[in-house]
Amino acid sequence: MDKASKEALQRKILAKLTGHTLCVLATVTEDGKPWARYVTPFADENLILWLATFANSRKVGHIRKNPEVHLTTGVTDIQGTMPYLQVQGRAEILTDQETKKAVWSDFLANIFTGPDDPNYVVARIIPYRIEWQPSGNTPPEVWEP
């Protein structure tokens, strides 16, 4: 993929990930099984995904044991035919105050007492493959760093 095509694809991906986006996040359980749940991460300009979560959540334990994750997002109307994303990446759990404050938003105020809440941690997901899947039976466009 040439540079211009990669940049255009990255812009389309970022448009899908603007703001807090409802996604399905799959992790690997302690016994090697997939586990999926809804999450609402946001992406920065480098396509790194940031996710606030509870320190004692299952996803934190899963990520600490196996950082491989998969996210699916983009469909907001099951009747519609819209592009969606498949994201493969590696996650890590961050607990430092600088990161927690940087990720903090009013969106989290109903869940945590503030960025210093000991129950609040951040998952950072660094994608190594993102598929932009157009509607229909069209092959996906693939973004890789």
Contacts in CASP RR format, 6 or more apart in sequence:
PFRMAT RR
TARGET T0000
AUTHOR 0000-0000-0000
METHOD contacts of the structure
MODEL  1
MDKASKEALQRKILAKLTGHTLCVLATVTEDGKPWARYVTPFADENLILW
LATFANSRKVGHIRKNPEVHLTTGVTDIQGTMPYLQVQGRAEILTDQETK
KAVWSDFLANIFTGPDDPNYVVARIIPYRIEWQPSGNTPPEVWEP
1 9 0 8 1.000
1 142 0 8 1.000
6 143 0 8 1.000
9 132 0 8 1.000
9 141 0 8 1.000
9 143 0 8 1.000
10 47 0 8 1.000
10 143 0 8 1.000
12 83 0 8 1.000
12 132 0 8 1.000
12 141 0 8 1.000
13 43 0 8 1.000
13 47 0 8 1.000
13 85 0 8 1.000
13 130 0 8 1.000
13 132 0 8 1.000
13 143 0 8 1.000
14 43 0 8 1.000
14 45 0 8 1.000
14 47 0 8 1.000
16 73 0 8 1.000
16 74 0 8 1.000
16 83 0 8 1.000
16 84 0 8 1.000
16 85 0 8 1.000
16 132 0 8 1.000
17 41 0 8 1.000
17 42 0 8 1.000
17 43 0 8 1.000
17 47 0 8 1.000
17 49 0 8 1.000
17 73 0 8 1.000
17 85 0 8 1.000
18 42 0 8 1.000
18 43 0 8 1.000
19 42 0 8 1.000
19 43 0 8 1.000
20 40 0 8 1.000
20 41 0 8 1.000
20 42 0 8 1.000
20 105 0 8 1.000
20 107 0 8 1.000
21 40 0 8 1.000
21 41 0 8 1.000
21 42 0 8 1.000
21 43 0 8 1.000
21 73 0 8 1.000
21 74 0 8 1.000
22 38 0 8 1.000
22 39 0 8 1.000
22 40 0 8 1.000
22 73 0 8 1.000
22 76 0 8 1.000
23 38 0 8 1.000
23 39 0 8 1.000
23 40 0 8 1.000
23 41 0 8 1.000
23 71 0 8 1.000
23 72 0 8 1.000
23 73 0 8 1.000
24 36 0 8 1.000
24 37 0 8 1.000
24 38 0 8 1.000
24 39 0 8 1.000
24 71 0 8 1.000
24 72 0 8 1.000
24 73 0 8 1.000
25 36 0 8 1.000
25 37 0 8 1.000
25 38 0 8 1.000
25 39 0 8 1.000
25 41 0 8 1.000
25 51 0 8 1.000
25 59 0 8 1.000
25 69 0 8 1.000
25 70 0 8 1.000
25 71 0 8 1.000
26 34 0 8 1.000
26 35 0 8 1.000
26 36 0 8 1.000
26 69 0 8 1.000
26 70 0 8 1.000
26 71 0 8 1.000
26 72 0 8 1.000
27 34 0 8 1.000
27 35 0 8 1.000
27 36 0 8 1.000
27 58 0 8 1.000
27 59 0 8 1.000
27 62 0 8 1.000
27 63 0 8 1.000
27 66 0 8 1.000
27 68 0 8 1.000
27 69 0 8 1.000
27 91 0 8 1.000
28 34 0 8 1.000
28 35 0 8 1.000
28 62 0 8 1.000
28 65 0 8 1.000
28 66 0 8 1.000
28 68 0 8 1.000
29 35 0 8 1.000
29 58 0 8 1.000
29 62 0 8 1.000
30 61 0 8 1.000
30 62 0 8 1.000
30 65 0 8 1.000
32 66 0 8 1.000
35 58 0 8 1.000
35 59 0 8 1.000
35 62 0 8 1.000
37 59 0 8 1.000
39 51 0 8 1.000
39 53 0 8 1.000
39 59 0 8 1.000
39 71 0 8 1.000
40 51 0 8 1.000
40 107 0 8 1.000
41 49 0 8 1.000
41 50 0 8 1.000
41 51 0 8 1.000
41 71 0 8 1.000
41 123 0 8 1.000
41 125 0 8 1.000
42 49 0 8 1.000
42 50 0 8 1.000
43 49 0 8 1.000
43 50 0 8 1.000
44 50 0 8 1.000
47 127 0 8 1.000
47 130 0 8 1.000
47 143 0 8 1.000
48 124 0 8 1.000
48 125 0 8 1.000
48 126 0 8 1.000
48 127 0 8 1.000
49 71 0 8 1.000
49 87 0 8 1.000
49 124 0 8 1.000
49 125 0 8 1.000
49 127 0 8 1.000
50 103 0 8 1.000
50 122 0 8 1.000
50 123 0 8 1.000
50 124 0 8 1.000
50 125 0 8 1.000
51 122 0 8 1.000
51 123 0 8 1.000
51 124 0 8 1.000
51 125 0 8 1.000
52 103 0 8 1.000
52 104 0 8 1.000
52 108 0 8 1.000
52 111 0 8 1.000
52 112 0 8 1.000
52 120 0 8 1.000
52 121 0 8 1.000
52 122 0 8 1.000
52 123 0 8 1.000
53 59 0 8 1.000
53 60 0 8 1.000
53 120 0 8 1.000
53 121 0 8 1.000
53 122 0 8 1.000
53 123 0 8 1.000
54 60 0 8 1.000
54 119 0 8 1.000
54 120 0 8 1.000
54 121 0 8 1.000
55 95 0 8 1.000
55 118 0 8 1.000
55 119 0 8 1.000
55 120 0 8 1.000
55 121 0 8 1.000
56 119 0 8 1.000
59 123 0 8 1.000
60 93 0 8 1.000
60 121 0 8 1.000
60 123 0 8 1.000
63 69 0 8 1.000
63 91 0 8 1.000
63 92 0 8 1.000
63 93 0 8 1.000
63 123 0 8 1.000
64 93 0 8 1.000
67 90 0 8 1.000
67 91 0 8 1.000
67 92 0 8 1.000
68 88 0 8 1.000
68 89 0 8 1.000
68 90 0 8 1.000
68 91 0 8 1.000
69 88 0 8 1.000
69 89 0 8 1.000
69 90 0 8 1.000
69 91 0 8 1.000
69 125 0 8 1.000
70 86 0 8 1.000
70 87 0 8 1.000
70 88 0 8 1.000
70 89 0 8 1.000
71 85 0 8 1.000
71 86 0 8 1.000
71 87 0 8 1.000
71 125 0 8 1.000
72 84 0 8 1.000
72 85 0 8 1.000
72 86 0 8 1.000
72 87 0 8 1.000
73 84 0 8 1.000
73 85 0 8 1.000
73 87 0 8 1.000
74 82 0 8 1.000
74 83 0 8 1.000
74 84 0 8 1.000
74 85 0 8 1.000
75 82 0 8 1.000
75 84 0 8 1.000
76 82 0 8 1.000
80 135 0 8 1.000
81 135 0 8 1.000
81 136 0 8 1.000
82 135 0 8 1.000
83 132 0 8 1.000
83 133 0 8 1.000
83 134 0 8 1.000
83 135 0 8 1.000
84 133 0 8 1.000
85 130 0 8 1.000
85 131 0 8 1.000
85 132 0 8 1.000
85 133 0 8 1.000
86 130 0 8 1.000
86 131 0 8 1.000
86 133 0 8 1.000
86 140 0 8 1.000
87 125 0 8 1.000
87 127 0 8 1.000
87 129 0 8 1.000
87 130 0 8 1.000
87 131 0 8 1.000
88 127 0 8 1.000
88 128 0 8 1.000
88 129 0 8 1.000
88 130 0 8 1.000
89 125 0 8 1.000
89 126 0 8 1.000
89 127 0 8 1.000
89 128 0 8 1.000
89 129 0 8 1.000
90 125 0 8 1.000
90 126 0 8 1.000
90 128 0 8 1.000
91 123 0 8 1.000
91 124 0 8 1.000
91 125 0 8 1.000
91 126 0 8 1.000
92 123 0 8 1.000
92 124 0 8 1.000
93 121 0 8 1.000
93 122 0 8 1.000
93 123 0 8 1.000
94 100 0 8 1.000
94 121 0 8 1.000
94 122 0 8 1.000
94 123 0 8 1.000
94 124 0 8 1.000
95 121 0 8 1.000
95 122 0 8 1.000
97 115 0 8 1.000
97 116 0 8 1.000
99 122 0 8 1.000
99 124 0 8 1.000
100 115 0 8 1.000
100 116 0 8 1.000
100 120 0 8 1.000
100 121 0 8 1.000
100 122 0 8 1.000
101 115 0 8 1.000
103 122 0 8 1.000
104 114 0 8 1.000
104 115 0 8 1.000
108 114 0 8 1.000
108 120 0 8 1.000
111 120 0 8 1.000
112 119 0 8 1.000
112 120 0 8 1.000
114 120 0 8 1.000
127 143 0 8 1.000
127 145 0 8 1.000
128 144 0 8 1.000
128 145 0 8 1.000
129 142 0 8 1.000
129 143 0 8 1.000
129 144 0 8 1.000
130 142 0 8 1.000
130 143 0 8 1.000
130 144 0 8 1.000
131 140 0 8 1.000
131 141 0 8 1.000
131 142 0 8 1.000
131 143 0 8 1.000
132 140 0 8 1.000
132 141 0 8 1.000
132 142 0 8 1.000
132 143 0 8 1.000
133 140 0 8 1.000
134 140 0 8 1.000
134 141 0 8 1.000
END
